Amino acid sequence: MSDKMNTKDFLIGTLIGGIVGASAAFLFAPKSGRELRQDINEQARAAKDKTSDWTNQAVEKGSTMASTAARSVTDQSTQLIDKVKKLALSVRKDMQTLSESADYLADDLNGISEDIAASVRQEVEDLQRSVEQLVKEVEQKEQEKKAKQDGQQH
């Protein structure tokens, strides 16, 4: 915005300065009224032509800059959209992989928990047998001890 204002101010200043300078030169030049008016008209036409040329150049540059900016924005938008699409696809793939891994893990945990439960049941059964065997041995020892005591008492 500042560059546009500076360029615009410069062009306006140059135009006004040229007109004032030309007018002063004509007014102070020793010419007849008819020659002076003719010179002023020629200078006015020349100023008008230059102003028209500058206007056309400014319009062309503005159009060029606008189309360049539009292309740049379009290209950047396209690149951003492509990156977002790739990222979304990557996230979807990662989510699918994560979901499959979770399913496999759940299946493995189910299998492991069944194995652990079976192992614990087996251990409990073994312990029960051992306890029953131990109880039988203790009862047998007590009976032997009692039989010995009864035999010693008679």
C-alpha positions as CSV (number, residue, x, y, z in Angstrom):
1,M,0.0,0.0,0.0
2,S,2.8,2.4,0.9
3,D,4.6,1.7,-2.5
4,K,1.3,2.4,-4.4
5,M,0.8,5.6,-2.5
6,N,4.4,6.7,-3.1
7,T,4.2,5.9,-6.8
8,K,0.9,7.7,-7.1
9,D,2.1,10.7,-5.2
10,F,5.3,10.8,-7.3
11,L,3.3,10.7,-10.6
12,I,0.9,13.4,-9.4
13,G,3.8,15.6,-8.2
14,T,5.7,15.1,-11.5
15,L,2.6,16.0,-13.5
16,I,1.8,19.1,-11.5
17,G,5.4,20.1,-11.5
18,G,5.7,19.7,-15.2
19,I,2.6,21.7,-15.8
20,V,3.6,24.5,-13.5
21,G,7.2,24.6,-14.9
22,A,5.9,24.7,-18.5
23,S,3.4,27.3,-17.7
24,A,6.0,29.5,-16.0
25,A,8.4,29.0,-19.0
26,F,5.7,30.1,-21.4
27,L,4.6,33.0,-19.4
28,F,8.2,34.4,-19.1
29,A,9.2,33.6,-22.6
30,P,9.2,36.5,-25.0
31,K,6.6,35.3,-27.5
32,S,3.4,36.7,-29.0
33,G,0.1,35.7,-27.5
34,R,-0.8,33.5,-30.5
35,E,2.6,31.6,-30.3
36,L,2.3,31.4,-26.5
37,R,-1.2,29.8,-26.7
38,Q,0.0,27.4,-29.4
39,D,3.0,26.4,-27.3
40,I,0.7,25.9,-24.2
41,N,-1.7,23.7,-26.3
42,E,1.2,21.6,-27.6
43,Q,2.6,21.2,-24.1
44,A,-0.9,20.3,-22.8
45,R,-1.3,17.7,-25.5
46,A,2.2,16.3,-24.7
47,A,1.3,16.2,-20.9
48,K,-2.0,14.5,-21.8
49,D,-0.2,11.9,-23.9
50,K,2.4,11.2,-21.2
51,T,-0.4,11.0,-18.6
52,S,-2.2,8.5,-20.8
53,D,0.9,6.5,-21.3
54,W,1.6,6.4,-17.6
55,T,-2.0,5.4,-16.9
56,N,-1.8,2.5,-19.4
57,Q,1.5,1.4,-18.0
58,A,0.1,1.5,-14.4
59,V,-3.0,-0.5,-15.5
60,E,-0.8,-3.1,-17.3
61,K,1.5,-3.5,-14.3
62,G,-1.5,-3.7,-11.9
63,S,-3.0,-6.4,-14.1
64,T,0.2,-8.3,-14.3
65,M,0.7,-8.1,-10.5
66,A,-2.9,-9.2,-9.8
67,S,-2.6,-12.2,-12.1
68,T,0.7,-13.2,-10.7
69,A,-0.7,-12.9,-7.1
70,A,-3.7,-14.9,-8.1
71,R,-1.6,-17.7,-9.6
72,S,0.6,-17.7,-6.6
73,V,-2.4,-18.0,-4.2
74,T,-3.9,-20.7,-6.4
75,D,-0.7,-22.7,-6.5
76,Q,-0.2,-22.3,-2.7
77,S,-3.8,-23.3,-2.1
78,T,-3.4,-26.4,-4.3
79,Q,-0.2,-27.4,-2.5
80,L,-1.9,-26.9,0.9
81,I,-4.9,-29.0,-0.2
82,D,-2.6,-31.8,-1.5
83,K,-0.6,-31.8,1.8
84,V,-3.8,-32.0,3.8
85,K,-5.1,-34.8,1.7
86,K,-1.9,-36.8,2.1
87,L,-1.9,-36.2,5.8
88,A,-5.5,-37.3,6.1
89,L,-4.7,-40.5,4.1
90,S,-1.7,-41.1,6.3
91,V,-3.8,-40.7,9.4
92,R,-6.5,-43.0,8.1
93,K,-3.8,-45.7,7.3
94,D,-2.3,-45.3,10.8
95,M,-5.7,-45.6,12.4
96,Q,-6.5,-48.7,10.4
97,T,-3.1,-50.2,11.4
98,L,-3.7,-49.2,15.0
99,S,-7.2,-50.8,15.0
100,E,-5.9,-54.0,13.5
101,S,-3.1,-54.1,16.1
102,A,-5.6,-53.6,18.9
103,D,-7.7,-56.5,17.5
104,Y,-4.7,-58.8,17.4
105,L,-3.7,-57.7,20.9
106,A,-7.2,-58.4,22.2
107,D,-7.2,-61.8,20.6
108,D,-3.8,-62.6,22.1
109,L,-4.9,-61.4,25.5
110,N,-8.0,-63.6,25.3
111,G,-5.8,-66.6,24.4
112,I,-3.3,-65.8,27.2
113,S,-6.0,-65.3,29.8
114,E,-7.5,-68.7,28.9
115,D,-4.0,-70.2,29.1
116,I,-3.4,-68.6,32.5
117,A,-6.9,-69.7,33.8
118,A,-6.2,-73.3,32.7
119,S,-2.7,-73.2,34.3
120,V,-4.2,-71.8,37.6
121,R,-6.9,-74.5,37.6
122,Q,-4.2,-77.1,37.1
123,E,-2.1,-75.7,40.0
124,V,-5.2,-75.6,42.3
125,E,-6.0,-79.2,41.5
126,D,-2.4,-80.2,42.1
127,L,-2.4,-78.3,45.4
128,Q,-5.7,-80.0,46.4
129,R,-4.3,-83.4,45.7
130,S,-1.1,-82.5,47.6
131,V,-3.2,-81.3,50.6
132,E,-5.4,-84.4,50.5
133,Q,-2.3,-86.6,50.4
134,L,-0.7,-84.7,53.2
135,V,-3.9,-85.0,55.3
136,K,-4.0,-88.7,54.6
137,E,-0.3,-89.0,55.7
138,V,-1.0,-87.0,58.8
139,E,-4.1,-89.1,59.7
140,Q,-2.1,-92.3,59.1
141,K,0.7,-91.0,61.3
142,E,-1.7,-90.1,64.0
143,Q,-3.3,-93.6,63.8
144,E,0.1,-95.2,63.9
145,K,1.0,-93.0,66.9
146,K,-2.3,-93.9,68.6
147,A,-1.9,-97.6,67.9
148,K,1.6,-97.4,69.4
149,Q,0.3,-95.7,72.4
150,D,-2.5,-98.2,72.8
151,G,-0.1,-101.1,72.4
152,Q,2.2,-99.6,75.0
153,Q,-0.6,-99.1,77.4
154,H,-1.8,-102.8,77.3
